[in-house]
Amino acid sequence: MTEGCLELNYDIPANDFLHAGEASSSVKKMLNQLGVDPDKVKKTAISMYEAEINAVIHADGGAAHIEIWKDKVVIKICDKGPGIPNVELAMQEGYTTAPDHVRDMGFGAGMGLPNMKRYADSLDIDTAVGKGTTVTITVFLK
Amino acid sequence: MGTYFHSVTLDEEKCRGCTNCIKRCPTEAIRVRKSKARIINERCIDCGECIRVCPYHAKKAITDSFDMVNTFKYKVVIPAPSLYGQFKSVFSRNHILTALKMLGFDEVYEVAQAAEIVSKATKKFINKEGQKFPLISSACPAVVRLIQVRFPNLIDNILKFESPMEVAAKIARDKVMKKENLTKDEIGVFFITPCAAKMTSVKAPYERESSSVSGVISIKDVYLGVLNNLMRQKSCEDLIGAGYEGIRWANSGGESLALGTDSFLAVDGIHEVITILEEVENDRLEDVMFIEALACKGGCLGGPLTIENSYVAKTRLKKHIDEAKEKAIASSDHDDENDNIDWTGKVQYKPVLKLDDDIEKAIKKMEILQNIENELPGLDCGACGAPSCRALAEDIVRGNANETDCLFKLRDRVRELAIQMMELEAIMPPVMDKGSGGKGEK
């Protein structure tokens, strides 16, 4: 355990839309308890939720690793999914590759990455086609 | 108000220290200590959930006693529309209002009538340009207080209009002051309430300096009196002022229906309300302009201080609504002078769940908390007095509990000790050791 930093790990279950978002809502609860400014809590919760859902929709789940520092929150969501062939395209609002049955449930509207970008202070996408994607979201608390 | 006033309190004698209330409290505000369920004041939002679930009726709501009515020269009663659902359908709204008045009031003014004023203002407000949606109704004070402690991001979404109760109290008092030429203090305005949260709103309002309501009496407390009067009464006065739009507020969804838009969401029951507010906070609700969130299942008709089952009450209320519809009274006429119903006070975030003011210390505490939680059995049995293992871990970190409060942990410790004792017991000091028969010594 790194000094001054709280590390959390969550599994993101595959194809489980009912429980998708549990990790981000548990992180949200903790940030509130830590006394983090409500506005920053919201930024963190929404961007993490989008990343979490993306892992469920596109990559058979994955893992979330969260570091909470006094001045920032770093969220890493890793999956072993298909990867994103064209990140620039994926960043466009409304662009989606989600299958119909997912869209029918109200997910996969092509707002995931754009929302992440909107709410995160920094967003890093490390992806390789056929290998997987790691999204790193940073929200500064100060 | 510096201290916390709460209507919801504990009847020490009746409380058996069971786990029913601690487990249902939406803000984890109750702990059992010394066999009694103590309420953590700063966390309680007066939703009344504990009153409803306590099998021993040990949780109660403090409301004003009827004797208070007689301390005023002129007495006005303002009943919540949920009152109409409490009596058999044969009694008309005028019958009920007359019977209520006969208890010793000089004047009746329906809160439902004031609800129409709030509806009108809300309608106007919703259609203003550049509005931030969704707007969240402030009709249920328990929901507003829930937002204050759990959903700070949604404070801006609250519709900051006076409650129908406050509007009614103000209008009724002003009217009487003019008509009877009385001073403000000579007039007592009494609200007949279905819930505890309203009582707290009067004694410790969050949206204004002080309430216009003089006293709050529960539906439960007037029920028998009104029923007796209903049985005896032959004729009734014409006292109704509200149309169906106002009466409908007692139902979940009633407030929304008056707004003339389909993009509303009505949710009732405090735990369901939390789920919806989570959705809103995470920006996941689309195309909803207005959210009507009520802490009680079935809306105010399901209030903990009502008599009738909320489903029965709903059917009964429907008759009153239909009656008003037949007469084609949607809402009553209102003077525009009552148009300004904005809050004068400011509702702020109450970070009561925070572990520490210093974030570094808070992070440290959270780390310890996580470790403690991992060691606890995870049964959430409540036998320690906290609602869940995680809540116990929180209490330990805050210094309000010990690990051995957990029965399983305690048993582990006892077992360890027992093993140690057995081990010690087996050791025999040489001077006392007779077993070997003093070998080699004669």
Contacts between the chains, C-beta under 8 A, distances in Angstrom:
chain1	res1	chain2	res2	distance
A	1	B	367	7.0
A	4	B	360	6.6
A	4	B	363	6.9
A	5	B	363	7.3
A	6	B	363	4.9
A	6	B	366	5.5
A	6	B	367	5.3
A	6	B	370	7.7
A	8	B	370	7.7
A	21	B	282	7.7
A	24	B	282	7.9
A	25	B	278	6.7
A	25	B	282	7.9
A	30	B	366	6.2
A	32	B	150	7.8
A	32	B	152	7.8
A	32	B	351	7.6
A	32	B	353	6.1
A	32	B	354	7.6
A	33	B	353	5.4
A	33	B	354	6.2
A	33	B	355	5.2
A	33	B	362	7.3
A	33	B	366	6.8
A	33	B	394	7.9
A	34	B	354	7.4
A	34	B	355	6.5
A	34	B	359	6.0
A	34	B	362	4.4
A	34	B	363	6.2
A	34	B	366	6.1
A	35	B	351	6.1
A	35	B	354	4.3
A	35	B	355	7.2
A	35	B	356	6.9
A	35	B	357	6.6
A	35	B	359	5.9
A	35	B	362	5.5
A	36	B	359	7.2
A	38	B	152	3.7
A	38	B	153	4.9
A	38	B	349	6.4
A	39	B	153	7.1
A	41	B	153	7.2
A	42	B	153	4.9
A	42	B	281	6.7
A	45	B	281	7.4
A	45	B	282	6.0
A	46	B	282	5.8
A	46	B	283	5.7
A	49	B	282	5.8
A	68	B	363	6.2
A	68	B	366	7.8
A	69	B	363	7.8
A	70	B	359	4.9
A	70	B	360	5.0
A	70	B	363	6.5
A	115	B	283	7.8
A	141	B	359	7.5
